[in-house]
Amino acid sequence: MAEVQQEPFVAPKSTEGFQNLFPPTGQDTGLSRKSSDEKEEEESTTTTSVLSSNAGVDYVIVFKFPTTVPKGNETITTRAQLETHVADSLSNITNRLTKVNLRFQVRPGKEEGTLLILVSSPVGPIKQEYRQERVRDFLLGVRVDEIGDDSNSNDITDQAFQDLTDAERLRLVYEIITQPESDGGAGITSNVDKYVDSIMPLHDDKFNNEWLKSWSTKWLVSDNDLLKIRNHFGEKIAYYFAFAQTYFIWLSAPAGLGCLVYLTHSNTLTIWYSLSMLIWAILFTEMWKRKEHELAIHWGVRNYSKHEKRRTEFKGEKMIKDNVTGEETPYVSAWKLFTRRISSVPGVAVGAFFLSIIVAFVFMLQLFLHEYYNGPFHQFLHYTPTIGYVLLIPTMTNIYSKWVKILTNWEMHKTDASWEYSYTQKIFIANFLVGYLSLFITAWVYIPFGDHVLPYLVEFNVSHEHKTVDFLRLRAQLVYFVVTGQLIGFLTEMVVPYALKRIMPQAKKLQAKVTKKDQKKSDNTDLATIGVAVDPEEAKFMEKVYREVALEEYNIYTDYVEMVIQFGYVSMFSTVWPLTSVCAVINNWIEIRGDAIKICKYTRRPIPHRAESIGPWLGNMETLIWLSSITMGSFAYLFHPTTNIHSPYTPVFTLLCILLSEHIFVALRAGIRTGLSLVPSWSEWLIRKEEYKLKKVWLERMVGNHKQFVERSIGEESGNNDLSDELSKKLWSHHLDKQFETSQANDAFFDDDYDEALSLFTELVTLEPKNAEFILKRCQVYQKLNKLDLALKDGEQALALLEQGSRSLLARAHLQLGITLHRLGRYVDAQKHLEQSKELNPKEKILVTWLRKNQDNLPKDTKPVVTPTAPAAVPVKATRYEWFQNDTFVTIEVFIKNVKNDAVELNFFDNSLSLTVKLPTGSDYSLELEPLAHKIVPKESSFKILSTKIEIKLKKEMMGIMWGTLEGEDQLVTMTTTTPSSTSSKKSKDWNKLTRELDEDTKPEGEQALNSLFQQIYKDADPDTQRAMMKSFVESNGTCLSTNWSEIGNKKTEVKPPEGMIAKKYE
């Protein structure tokens, strides 16, 4: 934006001695100016638009300084020195804002000695900070879903930046303002800069109104509502409301059980009720951990807790070089940090001690006035403890909170997470004492020993009506905290701020009437007195800024501690009063909506911090559950009707009950955790999926580079290029027996040993790189191994070599290319090559099947379409199949393990079979049998999927014919002997006789003659020879045959494959 040069501001009366603190604006804030002659409707619309967008202001830095010379300060003794010091501080802040390219304006505040620095960020600094955050998130594993190919990484990043939520944008600007200068920020915080009181964003009034209106008509808060809160206020606030809502829903179980116990007048101290509450508490915390984890994934903050962000306030004693990054970082010796942490413990103990004294005093006063005192003004003094609780306890708690905040800052925590944990634990200690101390005193001190106080009351002539102390005293005390205490808390949080908001303007008006003269002067302390033309739009916006600056900062610790302390009442003391959870349900429904109103109306807008969980509060809740096992065990024994509470053995038995209850708690927690760990969560699957995707992307990049290197090497050094001299070329040019090598490669291919076949055909291609037949053979091997990208490359290479070559080989090249393209999903391109193959060789039998399969997948639109090339499939291990038959069926067994039903596609035809199996690795196994040796009946053929194989049954069209081969032309057809199933007058043929006649006419030759010879030897041999032949043949897998039983009877016959072959076991 264009810079706007203005005259120096004239300060209002309260700061008239500090006119130099109002410099001309550095850059325009984006507040638009309208001419006076524009219509009122347009002005109203524009004003609403500007206010809803906060006029481009991201943050307001509240700068407070003293207007009088401070006493006891040796460096600042005169007003001129004070002015110079304040001006230098302001100038230092504005210089740092300029350094990080942020826009700003300095405006006077309404209070004495207050300046407001309006800060706005252009897109450039936000993009730079966003890039740094993305890199950090990737290294920590916060975001891995955006990792993709290099080709679209920039598009993904740009789109993600465009989709930034309001909370994410404000968080990035806050990081720029507050993070240390060494990390690229301005380093401005209230703890570092003396006169910086606070840094606050401005409310979005439109969002606030819509939010409150939406929640006022809902009983439950949905996940979508929580997502809106996260997008506007950040994850830290969203986690609080998610926790409050989840806790509210889970309270329905103890509330229902408590109502049942209360209405049936059952004994609340029974073991079953105590165990039920203990199980509920454990279940809730464990399920919340799972919910918390799911939200972290859904909101994109998983693993964010690993980011140890250094606090700007941590300056250290000196700067040292980091051993990992090599950067200069602040350093404080470990002994000094340890000393400070230990030294703060007495400070916390002192604060907790004084707070405990106040709580004990109020409790004793309450007991005395409620239980014993019966003198004058009894009716009025009855409410004194309540008034003391309302006035004294919150005041002391606030003093304690400020004290422990000072101690926490003094401990010199390096990271925000460490500081927050330490501060949270200190706050929890204070509220633990306030919430539970009087209940513990009542249960374990007052009730067992309260009766001993009565004689002293008689001795001091104190009139009373108290007789005995029993369990009802503890219940009354609990009801007071659960009902009265929460009601008072609601009034102080909601009603008092509302009343003050209504009363304070009236009080100011009354004051103005009394001091009319002064008020007239102060009324002019607006933009008009500063030397700027009064603009209604800008004046209204500044009034909004002044109004929000006057609000208190939102303290999320207060809301968390209320929920956690209430959880303690429910888990530890529900056996005392079963309606505790019912009161908690009612309170929480109001509390959730009350907190929303408090954030929108009575406090400043919270800074949108990131968070992965509710932080240390979950650990505090688990501590309370452990304490509930102690309270329930002790209450169950102490207040049992048969227990003599004044017996000297009662403390011993109480401790034994506590010990037993603790062990039950440990066992229940272990059992529940184990049980829940067996139940899968969608978040776990999503994490695995993201991690797998990340590893796959990087692995493919690494392996892809390796493949390119290997392929370049093969291309550069293919054939005999490494042989430099003529003698070497001559010597090694015919180093292979091509015919023998080709035979071996073909045998390996037909034996389904595709790895061996690939190796042999590659050697042949290397020897003769322009032999299209060898290349086509290797193309077929690649198809079997599902290396379709390499098969496509070989097919195209063979086609290029055969442009002027053999017609039959050219037909084969088109066929193999068509098959490869079909399996890659490029059906239109596949159709072209298949049709060209048909034109060149129409007699190719397998072509019919592939044409039919491909046509079924062609799109309706016949225009050629370009389909994306599928990724390279994972190589498939060679799959074995066997077949056997009977009179009626031919059975084929394909040995593939653990195949799912939906992964098998099998088509039967009259004289062919097509099987496709989707393997778990993601690749396909294909078995094409065409033509079959004989025709089958497709409708009566079937298949069955077993754990270790796929069993296919083909119904023979001509029953009784024994197939000599599975596919191709059958030269060994035989007929089985059949017996008619019904009586017939015709003579049946003697098929056995016919076979014997044929055998006599046909003399066996070759391997058949050899088998007949072995059969004859076996038939005529003695039993020992037969045993030797059988044992050696079976144990050697048909590679050895021995007739000497004494030689092989006591040892196992080894497998001895023929020379040049390797024996392999099927896995």
Secondary structure, DSSP 8 states (H G I E B T S, - for coil): ------------GGGGGGGGG----SS--------TTS-HHHHHHHHHHHHHTGGG--EEEEEE--SS--TT-SS--SHHHHHHHHHHHHHHHHHHHHHTT-EEEEEE-SSTTEEEEEEE--HHHHHHHHHHHHHHHHHHTS--TT---HHHHHHHHHHHHHT--HHHHHHHHHHHHHS-GGGTS----TTTSTTEEEEEE---HHHHHHHHHHHTT-SS--HHHHHHHHHHH-HHHHHHHHHHHHHHHHTHHHHHHHHHHHHTT--TTSHHHHHHHHHHHHHHHHHHHHHHHHHHHHTT-TTGGG---B-TT---SEEEE-TTT--EEEE--HHHHHHHHHHHHHHHHHHHHHHHHHHHHHHHHHHIIIII--STTHHHHTTHHHHHHHHHHHHHHHHHHHHHHHHHHHT--SBHHHHHHHHHHHHHHHHHHHHHHHHHHIIIIIHHHGGGGHHHHHHTT---------HHHHHHHHHIIIIIIHHHHHIIIIIHHHHHHHHHHHHHHHHHHHTHHHHHHHHT-SGGGGTS---HHHHHHHHHHHHHHTSB---HHHHHHHHHHHHHHHHHHTTT-TTHHHHHHHHHHHHHHHHHHIIIIIB--------SS-TTHHHHHHHHHHHHHHHHHHHHHHTSTT--TTSTTHHHHHHHHHHHHHHHHHHHHHHHHHHHHTS--HHHHHHHHHHHHHHHHHHHHHHHHHHHHHHHHHHHS-TTTT--SHHHHHHHTT-S-HHHHHHHHHHHHHTT-HHHHHHHHHHHHHH-TT-HHHHHHHHHHHHHTT-HHHHHHHHHHHHHHTTTS-HHHHHHHHHHHHHHHHHTT-HHHHHHHHHHHHHH-TT-SHHHHHHHHHHHHS-SS-S-----------------EEEEE-SSEEEEEE--SS--GGGEEEEE-SS-EEEEEE-TTS-EEEEEE-SBSS-B-GGG-EEEE-SS-EEEEEEBSSTTEE-S-SBS--S--EE-----SS--SS----HHHHHHHHHHHS---THHHHHHHHHHHHHHS-HHHHHHHHHHHHHTTTS-----HHHHTTS-------TT-------
